[in-house]
Amino acid sequence: MFSQKVYSHFPNSSHDSLSHLSHDLYANQQKQWQMLADGVSALENVQTRAIDCGTFSVRLQYNPKRIVSTGAKVDAASIKERKCFLCVANLPAEQQGVLFKEKYLVLCNPMPIFKEHFTISHIDHIPQSIEEQILVFLELAKELSPEYSIFYNGPKCGASAPDHMHFQASPAGLIPAENEIDERREIKKQIGVVTISAVKNYERSVIVLEGKNEQEMELTFLRLAGAMRVVLNTNEEPMMNVIGSFDDGKWRLIVFVRSKHRPAVFFKEGNDKILISPAAVDIGGLVVTPMEKDFRTVDAEMIKNIYEEVSISNDVLRTIIEKI
Ligand SMILES: [Zn+2]
């Protein structure tokens, strides 16, 4: 029964904030659901390592449990064969969530990268698509602030359930890009109250949208997606990862424009294989390595190469911004 999956509602008659309800859910689910408790305690022992990449830094996280997600088969045939793990009917018996506006369930991720890590899943099995859901993304960013940031992985660049619409949320400020973007951004354009910036010396192709008006943020994001579609010459959703936050009455969307999902080294054999599969968190500077060998050997040069390989060129990025 669907109602058994609902731990609490947002909004509710007590006017609890979504961030409070989500935090409360996470604490409760750790007591009720062993898989989550195990995931959280495993995270306490993961090793991390900082890599100085010159103009920016990256943190590696050696997290063996993430092999399921990092190594996930996301081709159409494999997706069709498996039971969708985000459909309400297939959730583990113990799993419950916060029902957001009768449309999305805020769920705890049992294989967390962060101390609190949520998957925010649509209650229906509809495909991953940010253009259709950008308003919800903006609403969630606001309602989860200031405690959490929200992020999105495109169906072909990081989502392990490309067939089921979902976002994720993490404690604000834990993805390095969230703290590094401000000092590197160059304002390129202003549309209404929305500022459009590029980010320099970052080895990744990034466009930042900032503004105080929800509707104008929505429209500008849709214009950006339209410009990407034209310049990148695709009928599908342009490949992107998006990190969203809301602070001091203002939204900020950090959009990583992608040329491909996985770098060539991901597909190599034996010792040459590096199991790094960049999604929003990784391209944002917190790189998850499920294999110990990779955690020990990956260096700044490899990270820069991977970032460059999965991003687009500065020229193409400039053309997209011109076309917005
Ligand atoms: Zn589903």
Residues whose N, C-alpha, C, O or C-beta is under 5 A from the ligand:
A	BS01	ZN	C84 L86 C87 H125 H164
